Amino acid sequence: MAPVLPPLNWFRAFEAAARNLSFTAAAGEIGMTQSAVSQQVKSLEMRLGVLLFDRKARGLALTDHGRRLLPQVDTALATLTGATAAFAADQASDHLTVSASISVIQWVIAPRLPEFTERHPDVVLRLIGAVWPDEFTQTAADVEIRFGSRKQAGSDAELLGTDKLVALKSPALAGDFEHLPLIEAVGTSDGWKPWALAAGMSSRPPGLLVDSYGPALQMAIHGNGVCLVHEHLAISPRQQNLIEPAHAASLTANENYYLSIKSKTEAAVAFRNWIVGSVGAG
């Protein structure tokens, strides 16, 4: 069985007292009372079974055992200080955790992120992807961008982008709309059937099913058919001429993307203002 080490505070008290040759000075340095430093050093001496200091009227003097121990404690504390310094440097930056729908990360955040990092070079951004509402409860994020109904999003959330679903296809995909294959994102109450009703057209079944709007858009870009997605997801691919409207009709969605700030830090507010400015807010 491995030996149980004395508490780190005992070593800190010993090192400070040995360097200052005073329990009082050591106490002021490490933020403890003089009696606490004295007691911790005494506890260390009892654990080691040796005296580390000669207590004199004019102060302290190291014993031979104390002189033997001090360099090793100095080295150990320096190693711990160095090991934690890197983390302290990281904390000097402004960390920001954003939990968002994977579709938003892929099609809204990623294409524009260089603009945000250029404006806020000190922000260390951590992106956590989620698809379904329950996945957001598993992370403690500063900013959340959820997909769902207004009720699911909560009263503190704001609509990100628009609530319009549009039909899109690759410019390379030729043919009349009525004969092009349809791509549908499952798990929502919206789809091609209500879109066809709104457009005054006959409904037809989709030929390809995916789990969310992000992959539906990706499939359409690669010429696999026509996708029905929120129009703000397609801003960047449309600017790159990867996708184009397949039909002029649109559908007001029941489920949308909603943004909420969970911790109103400067970085979180800056991220909110940036992304809302990029895609607009309802």
PALUMPA-547122 format. One line per field, with one value per residue: y, z, x of N, C-alpha, C in turn; residue in one letter; residue number from 0. Coordinates in steps of 0.1 Angstrom, whole numbers. Example, Ala and Ser with C-alpha at 12.3 -4.5 7.8 and 13.67 -1.06 7.14 Angstrom:
BEGIN
n.yy	(-57 / -22) $
n.zz	(78 / 71) $
n.xx	(132 / 128) $
ca.yy	(-45 / -11) $
ca.zz	(78 / 71) $
ca.xx	(123 / 137) $
c.yy	(-33 / 0) $
c.zz	(78 / 79) $
c.xx	(132 / 129) $
residu	(A / S) $
num	(0 / 1) $
This chain:
BEGIN
n.yy	(-12 / 22 / 49 / 74 / 107 / 137 / 165 / 190 / 217 / 216 / 214 / 238 / 256 / 250 / 255 / 283 / 293 / 284 / 299 / 325 / 323 / 327 / 323 / 341 / 359 / 341 / 334 / 358 / 359 / 336 / 338 / 329 / 323 / 331 / 311 / 289 / 283 / 276 / 253 / 237 / 232 / 219 / 196 / 184 / 179 / 160 / 139 / 132 / 126 / 140 / 170 / 201 / 227 / 248 / 263 / 295 / 324 / 347 / 340 / 316 / 287 / 265 / 230 / 203 / 183 / 199 / 215 / 195 / 187 / 210 / 218 / 198 / 202 / 228 / 223 / 206 / 222 / 242 / 228 / 222 / 248 / 255 / 237 / 245 / 270 / 272 / 267 / 289 / 309 / 303 / 310 / 336 / 345 / 350 / 327 / 310 / 292 / 276 / 261 / 245 / 238 / 213 / 218 / 246 / 252 / 241 / 254 / 281 / 292 / 283 / 291 / 319 / 323 / 332 / 360 / 366 / 358 / 375 / 399 / 395 / 385 / 375 / 358 / 326 / 301 / 275 / 250 / 232 / 206 / 198 / 180 / 172 / 185 / 176 / 171 / 195 / 199 / 186 / 200 / 229 / 257 / 290 / 303 / 293 / 278 / 266 / 242 / 240 / 244 / 275 / 274 / 253 / 266 / 286 / 316 / 334 / 333 / 342 / 345 / 332 / 343 / 336 / 325 / 310 / 283 / 271 / 259 / 243 / 237 / 221 / 240 / 224 / 205 / 195 / 199 / 198 / 210 / 194 / 168 / 164 / 147 / 146 / 158 / 152 / 164 / 146 / 143 / 167 / 189 / 200 / 198 / 184 / 179 / 199 / 221 / 218 / 221 / 248 / 259 / 254 / 230 / 196 / 170 / 150 / 121 / 122 / 113 / 108 / 106 / 124 / 132 / 159 / 195 / 203 / 181 / 177 / 199 / 196 / 173 / 182 / 201 / 184 / 175 / 156 / 160 / 180 / 202 / 211 / 237 / 260 / 293 / 309 / 292 / 287 / 309 / 313 / 291 / 298 / 323 / 313 / 301 / 274 / 264 / 269 / 286 / 263 / 266 / 291 / 293 / 294 / 282 / 288 / 280 / 256 / 249 / 263 / 281 / 291 / 315 / 319 / 336 / 323 / 330 / 362 / 373 / 394 / 383 / 365 / 382 / 396 / 376 / 369 / 394 / 395 / 371 / 374 / 398 / 388 / 370 / 380 / 387 / 375) $
n.zz	(0 / -9 / 7 / 27 / 19 / 37 / 42 / 16 / 25 / 48 / 40 / 25 / 46 / 60 / 41 / 37 / 63 / 67 / 48 / 56 / 82 / 103 / 119 / 120 / 98 / 78 / 80 / 72 / 46 / 33 / 39 / 63 / 99 / 125 / 145 / 131 / 111 / 127 / 140 / 118 / 109 / 132 / 130 / 107 / 116 / 135 / 120 / 104 / 123 / 133 / 143 / 127 / 130 / 152 / 179 / 189 / 210 / 195 / 171 / 144 / 136 / 112 / 116 / 111 / 99 / 88 / 70 / 52 / 42 / 30 / 3 / -13 / -9 / -19 / -46 / -53 / -48 / -67 / -91 / -90 / -91 / -117 / -132 / -129 / -140 / -167 / -170 / -156 / -174 / -195 / -184 / -183 / -207 / -223 / -218 / -236 / -238 / -262 / -268 / -293 / -320 / -342 / -369 / -370 / -361 / -382 / -406 / -400 / -380 / -384 / -412 / -408 / -386 / -387 / -388 / -363 / -346 / -354 / -345 / -318 / -305 / -281 / -270 / -261 / -277 / -272 / -288 / -286 / -299 / -305 / -310 / -303 / -279 / -252 / -251 / -245 / -218 / -207 / -207 / -195 / -207 / -219 / -239 / -256 / -285 / -295 / -312 / -319 / -306 / -298 / -272 / -261 / -263 / -244 / -224 / -223 / -246 / -279 / -313 / -338 / -368 / -394 / -395 / -417 / -440 / -469 / -503 / -517 / -540 / -557 / -581 / -602 / -604 / -626 / -642 / -640 / -611 / -602 / -607 / -594 / -569 / -534 / -503 / -469 / -436 / -407 / -376 / -371 / -371 / -394 / -430 / -463 / -470 / -456 / -467 / -495 / -494 / -486 / -508 / -527 / -542 / -553 / -529 / -525 / -517 / -498 / -511 / -497 / -464 / -436 / -404 / -396 / -404 / -412 / -424 / -445 / -461 / -468 / -484 / -505 / -516 / -528 / -549 / -545 / -544 / -536 / -509 / -479 / -459 / -431 / -441 / -433 / -428 / -452 / -461 / -464 / -481 / -503 / -510 / -519 / -542 / -540 / -537 / -547 / -551 / -554 / -557 / -555 / -534 / -498 / -464 / -432 / -403 / -377 / -358 / -348 / -347 / -317 / -296 / -265 / -237 / -212 / -193 / -186 / -196 / -208 / -232 / -239 / -245 / -266 / -285 / -290 / -301 / -324 / -339 / -342 / -356 / -380 / -391 / -386 / -365 / -351) $
n.xx	(8 / 5 / 23 / 7 / 7 / 16 / -6 / -6 / -7 / 8 / 34 / 36 / 34 / 57 / 77 / 74 / 79 / 105 / 119 / 114 / 122 / 104 / 73 / 53 / 58 / 56 / 30 / 17 / 24 / 13 / -14 / -25 / -31 / -8 / -7 / -18 / 0 / 22 / 11 / 7 / 33 / 42 / 26 / 36 / 62 / 57 / 46 / 68 / 85 / 107 / 125 / 121 / 127 / 146 / 132 / 137 / 142 / 146 / 136 / 134 / 154 / 167 / 169 / 192 / 177 / 157 / 171 / 177 / 153 / 142 / 152 / 140 / 113 / 111 / 116 / 95 / 72 / 78 / 76 / 48 / 38 / 47 / 33 / 6 / 7 / 3 / -24 / -34 / -26 / -43 / -67 / -66 / -75 / -107 / -130 / -155 / -184 / -204 / -233 / -249 / -273 / -262 / -266 / -266 / -240 / -225 / -235 / -240 / -224 / -197 / -189 / -187 / -170 / -143 / -145 / -156 / -136 / -115 / -125 / -127 / -101 / -92 / -111 / -116 / -131 / -155 / -172 / -202 / -219 / -253 / -284 / -310 / -335 / -331 / -304 / -292 / -294 / -273 / -250 / -232 / -236 / -226 / -239 / -268 / -281 / -309 / -329 / -363 / -397 / -413 / -422 / -407 / -382 / -383 / -391 / -370 / -356 / -346 / -357 / -336 / -324 / -348 / -382 / -388 / -391 / -374 / -372 / -345 / -318 / -290 / -272 / -264 / -282 / -305 / -338 / -374 / -391 / -412 / -404 / -381 / -361 / -371 / -358 / -360 / -361 / -364 / -382 / -394 / -423 / -428 / -426 / -424 / -451 / -469 / -457 / -463 / -490 / -492 / -481 / -499 / -498 / -497 / -491 / -462 / -443 / -411 / -379 / -356 / -345 / -333 / -317 / -317 / -318 / -293 / -277 / -295 / -293 / -267 / -268 / -284 / -267 / -249 / -263 / -283 / -310 / -339 / -339 / -356 / -353 / -344 / -341 / -320 / -299 / -289 / -276 / -247 / -239 / -254 / -242 / -218 / -226 / -233 / -258 / -292 / -325 / -351 / -378 / -402 / -420 / -425 / -425 / -440 / -423 / -429 / -411 / -381 / -349 / -335 / -320 / -304 / -289 / -271 / -252 / -244 / -219 / -192 / -181 / -201 / -223 / -211 / -208 / -235 / -244 / -229 / -236 / -264 / -264 / -253 / -271 / -296 / -325 / -356) $
ca.yy	(0 / 34 / 57 / 85 / 119 / 147 / 175 / 200 / 229 / 215 / 217 / 252 / 263 / 247 / 262 / 298 / 295 / 282 / 310 / 337 / 320 / 333 / 318 / 353 / 364 / 330 / 335 / 369 / 356 / 326 / 341 / 321 / 329 / 326 / 298 / 279 / 280 / 269 / 240 / 228 / 228 / 209 / 184 / 178 / 173 / 147 / 129 / 128 / 121 / 148 / 185 / 208 / 240 / 251 / 275 / 304 / 337 / 357 / 335 / 302 / 282 / 252 / 219 / 195 / 177 / 210 / 218 / 184 / 187 / 223 / 218 / 189 / 209 / 239 / 217 / 201 / 234 / 249 / 219 / 224 / 261 / 255 / 228 / 252 / 283 / 271 / 269 / 303 / 317 / 301 / 316 / 350 / 347 / 350 / 315 / 311 / 279 / 278 / 248 / 249 / 228 / 210 / 225 / 260 / 252 / 238 / 263 / 295 / 297 / 279 / 300 / 333 / 324 / 341 / 374 / 368 / 357 / 387 / 410 / 392 / 376 / 370 / 349 / 311 / 296 / 261 / 247 / 219 / 203 / 190 / 179 / 172 / 194 / 170 / 172 / 208 / 199 / 179 / 209 / 242 / 266 / 304 / 307 / 282 / 280 / 254 / 240 / 235 / 253 / 287 / 269 / 246 / 275 / 294 / 330 / 343 / 330 / 350 / 338 / 335 / 342 / 338 / 312 / 305 / 272 / 274 / 248 / 246 / 226 / 224 / 246 / 214 / 195 / 200 / 193 / 205 / 208 / 183 / 156 / 162 / 140 / 155 / 154 / 157 / 163 / 140 / 148 / 180 / 188 / 206 / 189 / 187 / 179 / 212 / 230 / 216 / 227 / 262 / 263 / 250 / 219 / 182 / 165 / 137 / 116 / 124 / 101 / 107 / 111 / 127 / 135 / 173 / 203 / 204 / 171 / 178 / 209 / 190 / 163 / 190 / 207 / 174 / 171 / 144 / 163 / 194 / 202 / 221 / 241 / 274 / 301 / 315 / 282 / 286 / 322 / 311 / 283 / 306 / 332 / 306 / 295 / 260 / 261 / 280 / 283 / 253 / 270 / 304 / 292 / 292 / 277 / 293 / 268 / 255 / 248 / 273 / 282 / 301 / 318 / 324 / 338 / 317 / 338 / 374 / 378 / 403 / 375 / 359 / 393 / 399 / 365 / 371 / 405 / 391 / 361 / 380 / 407 / 381 / 363 / 387 / 381 / 378) $
ca.zz	(0 / -10 / 19 / 26 / 20 / 45 / 34 / 9 / 33 / 58 / 33 / 22 / 58 / 64 / 32 / 40 / 76 / 65 / 40 / 64 / 96 / 112 / 117 / 118 / 85 / 69 / 80 / 64 / 32 / 27 / 42 / 75 / 112 / 130 / 152 / 122 / 105 / 138 / 142 / 106 / 109 / 142 / 125 / 98 / 124 / 142 / 109 / 100 / 135 / 135 / 145 / 115 / 134 / 166 / 183 / 197 / 214 / 184 / 158 / 141 / 129 / 107 / 121 / 100 / 91 / 81 / 58 / 43 / 36 / 24 / -11 / -19 / -8 / -28 / -60 / -55 / -50 / -80 / -101 / -90 / -96 / -131 / -138 / -129 / -146 / -181 / -168 / -152 / -186 / -203 / -177 / -186 / -219 / -220 / -223 / -240 / -242 / -269 / -271 / -304 / -329 / -351 / -382 / -369 / -361 / -395 / -417 / -396 / -372 / -391 / -423 / -404 / -374 / -388 / -386 / -349 / -339 / -357 / -337 / -304 / -305 / -267 / -266 / -264 / -280 / -272 / -294 / -282 / -309 / -300 / -320 / -296 / -268 / -240 / -251 / -240 / -204 / -203 / -207 / -188 / -217 / -217 / -249 / -262 / -297 / -296 / -322 / -313 / -306 / -289 / -258 / -257 / -261 / -231 / -226 / -224 / -259 / -291 / -326 / -345 / -382 / -397 / -393 / -431 / -447 / -483 / -511 / -523 / -548 / -563 / -595 / -611 / -605 / -636 / -643 / -634 / -596 / -599 / -610 / -586 / -556 / -522 / -491 / -458 / -422 / -399 / -362 / -370 / -375 / -407 / -440 / -477 / -471 / -453 / -477 / -507 / -491 / -486 / -522 / -536 / -550 / -548 / -521 / -529 / -506 / -500 / -515 / -489 / -451 / -428 / -391 / -393 / -416 / -417 / -435 / -456 / -469 / -474 / -494 / -516 / -523 / -536 / -560 / -542 / -545 / -531 / -494 / -473 / -447 / -428 / -451 / -428 / -429 / -466 / -465 / -468 / -493 / -515 / -514 / -526 / -554 / -539 / -536 / -552 / -548 / -563 / -559 / -549 / -522 / -485 / -453 / -419 / -396 / -363 / -350 / -353 / -339 / -306 / -289 / -252 / -230 / -199 / -184 / -193 / -196 / -220 / -243 / -244 / -252 / -279 / -294 / -294 / -310 / -337 / -347 / -346 / -367 / -392 / -397 / -382 / -354 / -353) $
ca.xx	(0 / 13 / 22 / -2 / 15 / 11 / -13 / 2 / -6 / 19 / 47 / 36 / 37 / 71 / 86 / 73 / 85 / 119 / 124 / 113 / 126 / 94 / 60 / 45 / 61 / 51 / 15 / 13 / 27 / 4 / -27 / -30 / -28 / 5 / -9 / -21 / 13 / 30 / 5 / 9 / 47 / 43 / 20 / 46 / 73 / 52 / 44 / 81 / 93 / 119 / 123 / 126 / 131 / 149 / 125 / 145 / 136 / 147 / 131 / 135 / 166 / 165 / 177 / 198 / 166 / 150 / 179 / 177 / 140 / 138 / 154 / 131 / 100 / 112 / 115 / 81 / 63 / 81 / 70 / 33 / 35 / 48 / 22 / -6 / 9 / -3 / -39 / -37 / -25 / -55 / -79 / -65 / -84 / -121 / -135 / -169 / -189 / -216 / -240 / -258 / -276 / -251 / -268 / -262 / -225 / -220 / -239 / -241 / -212 / -184 / -185 / -185 / -162 / -131 / -149 / -158 / -123 / -108 / -130 / -125 / -90 / -90 / -121 / -114 / -145 / -157 / -185 / -207 / -230 / -265 / -295 / -323 / -336 / -326 / -289 / -287 / -294 / -261 / -239 / -234 / -231 / -228 / -249 / -274 / -289 / -317 / -339 / -376 / -408 / -412 / -425 / -395 / -371 / -384 / -394 / -358 / -349 / -350 / -356 / -324 / -327 / -362 / -390 / -392 / -385 / -373 / -368 / -332 / -312 / -278 / -273 / -261 / -293 / -315 / -351 / -386 / -393 / -422 / -397 / -368 / -363 / -372 / -350 / -368 / -355 / -374 / -382 / -400 / -437 / -428 / -421 / -429 / -466 / -474 / -451 / -470 / -503 / -490 / -477 / -510 / -494 / -500 / -480 / -455 / -434 / -397 / -371 / -344 / -348 / -321 / -322 / -318 / -317 / -279 / -274 / -304 / -287 / -255 / -273 / -289 / -255 / -242 / -271 / -291 / -324 / -343 / -341 / -365 / -345 / -345 / -334 / -307 / -289 / -284 / -270 / -233 / -238 / -259 / -232 / -208 / -232 / -234 / -272 / -301 / -339 / -358 / -392 / -404 / -428 / -419 / -434 / -437 / -420 / -434 / -399 / -371 / -337 / -337 / -308 / -305 / -277 / -272 / -243 / -243 / -205 / -189 / -179 / -214 / -230 / -205 / -212 / -249 / -246 / -223 / -244 / -277 / -261 / -249 / -283 / -308 / -333 / -370) $
c.yy	(12 / 43 / 69 / 98 / 129 / 158 / 186 / 213 / 228 / 218 / 232 / 260 / 262 / 255 / 277 / 301 / 294 / 293 / 323 / 336 / 327 / 327 / 330 / 358 / 354 / 331 / 346 / 367 / 346 / 327 / 332 / 328 / 323 / 312 / 287 / 274 / 271 / 255 / 231 / 223 / 217 / 196 / 177 / 172 / 160 / 136 / 123 / 122 / 128 / 162 / 191 / 222 / 240 / 264 / 283 / 317 / 347 / 352 / 320 / 299 / 268 / 242 / 213 / 188 / 187 / 214 / 207 / 184 / 199 / 222 / 209 / 195 / 220 / 234 / 213 / 212 / 241 / 241 / 221 / 238 / 262 / 248 / 236 / 265 / 283 / 273 / 283 / 312 / 316 / 309 / 331 / 354 / 345 / 338 / 316 / 297 / 281 / 264 / 251 / 237 / 226 / 217 / 239 / 261 / 250 / 249 / 278 / 300 / 295 / 288 / 314 / 334 / 332 / 355 / 376 / 368 / 369 / 399 / 408 / 381 / 369 / 360 / 335 / 305 / 280 / 258 / 233 / 216 / 195 / 190 / 180 / 180 / 189 / 170 / 185 / 208 / 192 / 188 / 222 / 252 / 281 / 309 / 294 / 286 / 267 / 254 / 234 / 246 / 265 / 283 / 262 / 255 / 283 / 309 / 339 / 341 / 339 / 342 / 342 / 333 / 344 / 324 / 306 / 293 / 274 / 261 / 252 / 234 / 230 / 230 / 235 / 204 / 201 / 193 / 201 / 201 / 195 / 169 / 154 / 155 / 150 / 149 / 160 / 154 / 157 / 146 / 162 / 179 / 194 / 196 / 193 / 187 / 192 / 222 / 230 / 223 / 242 / 267 / 260 / 240 / 206 / 177 / 152 / 134 / 119 / 111 / 99 / 114 / 113 / 131 / 150 / 181 / 204 / 194 / 172 / 188 / 204 / 181 / 171 / 196 / 197 / 168 / 159 / 147 / 178 / 193 / 213 / 225 / 256 / 282 / 307 / 305 / 282 / 299 / 320 / 302 / 290 / 316 / 326 / 299 / 279 / 255 / 272 / 276 / 273 / 257 / 283 / 303 / 289 / 287 / 283 / 281 / 268 / 254 / 256 / 272 / 294 / 303 / 324 / 325 / 333 / 324 / 350 / 380 / 387 / 395 / 369 / 370 / 396 / 388 / 366 / 382 / 402 / 382 / 367 / 390 / 400 / 375 / 370 / 380 / 384 / 385) $
c.zz	(0 / 3 / 17 / 29 / 30 / 36 / 28 / 17 / 43 / 52 / 29 / 35 / 62 / 54 / 35 / 53 / 75 / 57 / 48 / 78 / 106 / 109 / 114 / 103 / 75 / 68 / 72 / 49 / 26 / 32 / 53 / 88 / 116 / 137 / 143 / 115 / 115 / 140 / 130 / 105 / 120 / 138 / 116 / 105 / 130 / 132 / 105 / 111 / 138 / 137 / 132 / 119 / 149 / 169 / 192 / 200 / 203 / 171 / 156 / 135 / 124 / 113 / 109 / 92 / 83 / 69 / 48 / 35 / 27 / 8 / -19 / -20 / -18 / -43 / -63 / -57 / -63 / -91 / -102 / -95 / -111 / -138 / -139 / -137 / -160 / -180 / -164 / -164 / -194 / -197 / -179 / -198 / -215 / -227 / -226 / -245 / -249 / -273 / -282 / -313 / -339 / -365 / -382 / -368 / -375 / -406 / -413 / -390 / -380 / -402 / -419 / -392 / -375 / -385 / -371 / -342 / -342 / -348 / -322 / -303 / -291 / -263 / -271 / -265 / -279 / -277 / -291 / -291 / -302 / -311 / -313 / -283 / -255 / -239 / -245 / -225 / -198 / -203 / -200 / -198 / -214 / -227 / -254 / -275 / -300 / -308 / -316 / -314 / -297 / -275 / -253 / -255 / -249 / -234 / -228 / -237 / -270 / -304 / -333 / -360 / -385 / -394 / -406 / -435 / -462 / -490 / -518 / -530 / -553 / -577 / -605 / -613 / -614 / -636 / -636 / -619 / -594 / -601 / -602 / -573 / -544 / -511 / -479 / -445 / -413 / -384 / -360 / -374 / -389 / -418 / -454 / -478 / -467 / -463 / -490 / -505 / -492 / -500 / -532 / -546 / -545 / -540 / -527 / -518 / -509 / -504 / -506 / -475 / -443 / -414 / -387 / -405 / -421 / -427 / -447 / -466 / -476 / -486 / -507 / -524 / -532 / -547 / -558 / -542 / -539 / -516 / -490 / -459 / -443 / -437 / -446 / -428 / -442 / -470 / -471 / -481 / -505 / -520 / -522 / -538 / -553 / -539 / -542 / -550 / -559 / -566 / -551 / -536 / -509 / -475 / -440 / -410 / -382 / -353 / -356 / -344 / -329 / -298 / -275 / -245 / -216 / -188 / -191 / -192 / -208 / -233 / -249 / -251 / -265 / -289 / -299 / -304 / -324 / -345 / -351 / -357 / -380 / -399 / -395 / -371 / -356 / -341) $
c.xx	(9 / 12 / 14 / 7 / 8 / 4 / -3 / 4 / 5 / 32 / 47 / 40 / 52 / 80 / 86 / 81 / 101 / 126 / 124 / 119 / 117 / 81 / 51 / 46 / 55 / 36 / 10 / 14 / 17 / -11 / -33 / -26 / -14 / 4 / -12 / -8 / 21 / 24 / 7 / 23 / 48 / 37 / 29 / 57 / 69 / 50 / 58 / 89 / 106 / 116 / 129 / 131 / 136 / 141 / 133 / 137 / 136 / 142 / 134 / 149 / 163 / 174 / 183 / 187 / 158 / 157 / 179 / 164 / 137 / 140 / 144 / 117 / 100 / 110 / 101 / 71 / 65 / 75 / 55 / 30 / 36 / 37 / 9 / -5 / 2 / -18 / -42 / -36 / -38 / -67 / -78 / -73 / -98 / -127 / -150 / -174 / -203 / -221 / -250 / -262 / -265 / -253 / -264 / -247 / -220 / -223 / -240 / -228 / -199 / -180 / -181 / -175 / -150 / -134 / -150 / -144 / -114 / -112 / -127 / -114 / -88 / -100 / -117 / -128 / -145 / -171 / -189 / -219 / -241 / -275 / -308 / -323 / -330 / -311 / -284 / -286 / -281 / -249 / -242 / -227 / -234 / -239 / -255 / -282 / -296 / -326 / -352 / -387 / -405 / -413 / -413 / -383 / -371 / -386 / -382 / -351 / -354 / -348 / -344 / -327 / -342 / -369 / -395 / -384 / -385 / -368 / -355 / -326 / -298 / -280 / -271 / -272 / -304 / -328 / -362 / -387 / -401 / -415 / -384 / -371 / -363 / -364 / -357 / -361 / -366 / -373 / -388 / -415 / -439 / -422 / -427 / -444 / -472 / -469 / -459 / -484 / -502 / -487 / -488 / -506 / -498 / -488 / -475 / -445 / -419 / -390 / -359 / -347 / -335 / -326 / -323 / -316 / -303 / -275 / -283 / -299 / -274 / -258 / -277 / -277 / -248 / -251 / -280 / -306 / -326 / -345 / -350 / -359 / -348 / -336 / -321 / -296 / -282 / -277 / -256 / -232 / -244 / -249 / -221 / -213 / -232 / -249 / -280 / -315 / -344 / -372 / -393 / -412 / -420 / -430 / -430 / -435 / -426 / -422 / -388 / -358 / -338 / -324 / -311 / -291 / -279 / -263 / -240 / -229 / -203 / -188 / -192 / -222 / -224 / -208 / -226 / -251 / -240 / -231 / -258 / -275 / -258 / -262 / -296 / -316 / -347 / -376) $
residu	(M / A / P / V / L / P / P / L / N / W / F / R / A / F / E / A / A / A / R / N / L / S / F / T / A / A / A / G / E / I / G / M / T / Q / S / A / V / S / Q / Q / V / K / S / L / E / M / R / L / G / V / L / L / F / D / R / K / A / R / G / L / A / L / T / D / H / G / R / R / L / L / P / Q / V / D / T / A / L / A / T / L / T / G / A / T / A / A / F / A / A / D / Q / A / S / D / H / L / T / V / S / A / S / I / S / V / I / Q / W / V / I / A / P / R / L / P / E / F / T / E / R / H / P / D / V / V / L / R / L / I / G / A / V / W / P / D / E / F / T / Q / T / A / A / D / V / E / I / R / F / G / S / R / K / Q / A / G / S / D / A / E / L / L / G / T / D / K / L / V / A / L / K / S / P / A / L / A / G / D / F / E / H / L / P / L / I / E / A / V / G / T / S / D / G / W / K / P / W / A / L / A / A / G / M / S / S / R / P / P / G / L / L / V / D / S / Y / G / P / A / L / Q / M / A / I / H / G / N / G / V / C / L / V / H / E / H / L / A / I / S / P / R / Q / Q / N / L / I / E / P / A / H / A / A / S / L / T / A / N / E / N / Y / Y / L / S / I / K / S / K / T / E / A / A / V / A / F / R / N / W / I / V / G / S / V / G / A / G) $
num	(0 / 1 / 2 / 3 / 4 / 5 / 6 / 7 / 8 / 9 / 10 / 11 / 12 / 13 / 14 / 15 / 16 / 17 / 18 / 19 / 20 / 21 / 22 / 23 / 24 / 25 / 26 / 27 / 28 / 29 / 30 / 31 / 32 / 33 / 34 / 35 / 36 / 37 / 38 / 39 / 40 / 41 / 42 / 43 / 44 / 45 / 46 / 47 / 48 / 49 / 50 / 51 / 52 / 53 / 54 / 55 / 56 / 57 / 58 / 59 / 60 / 61 / 62 / 63 / 64 / 65 / 66 / 67 / 68 / 69 / 70 / 71 / 72 / 73 / 74 / 75 / 76 / 77 / 78 / 79 / 80 / 81 / 82 / 83 / 84 / 85 / 86 / 87 / 88 / 89 / 90 / 91 / 92 / 93 / 94 / 95 / 96 / 97 / 98 / 99 / 100 / 101 / 102 / 103 / 104 / 105 / 106 / 107 / 108 / 109 / 110 / 111 / 112 / 113 / 114 / 115 / 116 / 117 / 118 / 119 / 120 / 121 / 122 / 123 / 124 / 125 / 126 / 127 / 128 / 129 / 130 / 131 / 132 / 133 / 134 / 135 / 136 / 137 / 138 / 139 / 140 / 141 / 142 / 143 / 144 / 145 / 146 / 147 / 148 / 149 / 150 / 151 / 152 / 153 / 154 / 155 / 156 / 157 / 158 / 159 / 160 / 161 / 162 / 163 / 164 / 165 / 166 / 167 / 168 / 169 / 170 / 171 / 172 / 173 / 174 / 175 / 176 / 177 / 178 / 179 / 180 / 181 / 182 / 183 / 184 / 185 / 186 / 187 / 188 / 189 / 190 / 191 / 192 / 193 / 194 / 195 / 196 / 197 / 198 / 199 / 200 / 201 / 202 / 203 / 204 / 205 / 206 / 207 / 208 / 209 / 210 / 211 / 212 / 213 / 214 / 215 / 216 / 217 / 218 / 219 / 220 / 221 / 222 / 223 / 224 / 225 / 226 / 227 / 228 / 229 / 230 / 231 / 232 / 233 / 234 / 235 / 236 / 237 / 238 / 239 / 240 / 241 / 242 / 243 / 244 / 245 / 246 / 247 / 248 / 249 / 250 / 251 / 252 / 253 / 254 / 255 / 256 / 257 / 258 / 259 / 260 / 261 / 262 / 263 / 264 / 265 / 266 / 267 / 268 / 269 / 270 / 271 / 272 / 273 / 274 / 275 / 276 / 277 / 278 / 279 / 280 / 281) $
